[in-house]
Amino acid sequence: MNEFHAELVRERSGRARLILGGAFLLLVASFFRVQVVEHERFKLRAESNRLRPVPMTAARGIIYDRNGQVIAETVPGYSVALLASREDSLRSVLLRFSRLVPLDSGDVDDVVARFREAKYQPAQVLGNASPAEVSRLEEHRAELPGLVVQSEPRRVYPKGKAVAHLVGYVGEVSEADLDADRFPGASLGVLVGRAGLEQTYDDSLRGVPGLRYIEVDARGRLVREEGAAPPLLPTPGVPIHTTIDLPLQLFIDSIWPAGVRGAMVAMTPDGEVRAFYSAPAYDPNEFIGGISSAAWRALNEDPALPLLNRVVQVRYPPASPFKLALAAMALRRGLIDLHTRMPEPCRGQYQYGNRAFKCWKKPPGHGSLDLEGAIAQSCDVYFYQLGLRLGLNAILQDGVLLGFKERSGIDIPNEVSPIYPGSTAYYDKVYGPRNWSSAVILNLSIGQGENTQTLINMVRFYAGLSSGGKAPVPYVVRPTSAQPHDLGLSAVQLESMRTALIAVLEKGGTAAAAAAGVGGGDLAIAGKTGTAQNPHGKDHGWFIGFAPADKPRIIVGGVMEFAVHGTVVAPYVVRAIRRYLLGSADTGKTTIKLLIPDDAPSRSVDTTSDTTTVPVAEPDSVP
């Protein structure tokens, strides 16, 4: 029987039919699994190869002042990105891109870095493109493969520099932020708050981003931008309402002398912040869509340090405004009353051991003063003796109780802690045991030495003096559950302190001439000037005041670096108080005398103009 015998052929054909039938059944089963059982999985994989997700930025919540005026808002804008399959392709397109819209090398490197972080998503090139730039790019789309233009909400700060340190700015979240979980719920490409209120309340303001899809071919080249798949719309952020009085904030910005570094804060006795100002400032609008490398470098290398928030991030010796704290310590311990005089009258200096500690007023000095007179005249000799009567341990313990060793707790981020010794162990650590003397008391007594405070912390203390004796926790949006510091003073003692502060401006005190015609008559203001010694240059000036003196509604504190004396600062603080309470900063053209506690001649300042000259700080002079 040969191999082509009918019987053998029949047998082989039967086996072939079985094999083909089995193969067919296997293919049918595979097709059924792919197209029916696992249809959704393979469809998703196919869609993932065809579609690329593009994040849609959520509109951040609007920030309002106390009267509903806008501090920060969101407006329509454009972003431009490039989709590429390889880094060399991206660089090639960026070269053509830069001929249409100029990019420096730093910008190109930033785009490439974004591409490396997420290779399958469009890499942002322009975060805040103008309509003219978008039109130019659309005209040359054929030369720019992978060009993705998207309409996005953009953050805008209508008042610019005037609110910079208050509101902060926004920036794209980084991988380091995500690794550290600094912004829970954020993902790459999402904008987050980087300073000020934008950072503190980012979780409320940010919203939830959405997604839209663009279609690409097998090589990752853009096919179409719109209509590839239904988008997932973003959820806008929640608006917040602040305690800020925007007209007062803008007024302070308008009167602040050009080129002067410093800060000013206004708040109510219960802790509501009405103004929060630091100078010099930056324009938060420069950060919209991502600040350029050149602009960021310029801000960081600026010797005036415009990014530094001088309200909460700079410590200054509190100088004479701290004398009220020393008086509060002595009063709460029952060591003195308002009419107590020190054993030794002021003759221009105080002899302690073999060293003479000077008063700002040279011989013959202030003579014999009671507490009210000592505060009004800011007599150093009186407070030297008062500090010695208290003793170092009492000054340190009571200072801690009054809040001078801790942050104020304001809801603005990056607040630094003051420097204030908690015990004599501090001196042992810094100078070594037995390498310091009780002379440190004399420095502490006049707000110098190992005591540096932020402006917000000192204003907080004066808020306690101005009202019921409890220093509140300041806030801009929401009050905290933290308890205020109880100054431990009776109503009579508080009234005595306020009487002494009124005397500073009304009875020939160090700032009386500075307030003449500005704070008297129609408005009684209580306050204290101060001159903070500065080893890096000219002294810093302080003034903290509140009004009306009998029933305070506003406390305003100001500090100017290298202002020589607090009487330079006083007119600006008084004008801010008048602006808030009376709606007018001046009663007319008034010339005020500035009394400088040294050999310098008196100077005149016109309170209706902004021409006061204050020395500008050197780069290394910030404490």
ABEGO torsion letter per residue (X at the ends): XBAABAAAAAAAAAAAAAAAAAAAAAAAAAAAAAAAAAAAAAAAAAAAAABBBBBBBBBBBBBBBAAGBBABBBBBBBBBBBBBABAAAAAAAAAAAAAABBBBAAAAAAAAAAAAABAABBBBABABBBAAAAAAAAAAAAABBGBBBBBBBBBBBAAEAAAAAAAEBBBBBBAAAAAAGABBGBBBGBBBBABEAAAAAAAAAAEBBBBBBBBBBAAGBBABABGABBBBBBBBBBBBBBABBAAAAAAAAAABBBGBBEBBBBBBAAGBBABBBBOBBBBAAAABGEBBAAAAAAAAABAAGAABBAAAABBBBAEAAAAAAAAAAAAAAGABBAABBBABBBAGBBBBEABBBBBABBOAEAEBBBAAAAAAAGBAAAAAAAAAAAEAAAAAAAAAAAGAABBAGBABBGBBBBBBBABAAAAAAAAEBGABBAAAAAAAAAGBEBBBBBAAAAAAAAAAAABAGBBBBBBAABBBABBBBBAGBBAAAAAAAAAAAAAAAAAGBAAAAAABGAABGABBBBBBBBBBBBAAEBBBBBBBBBOBAABBABBBBBBBBGAGBAAAAAAAAAAAAAAAAAGBABAEBBBBBBBBBBABBBBBBBAABAABBBBBBBAAABX
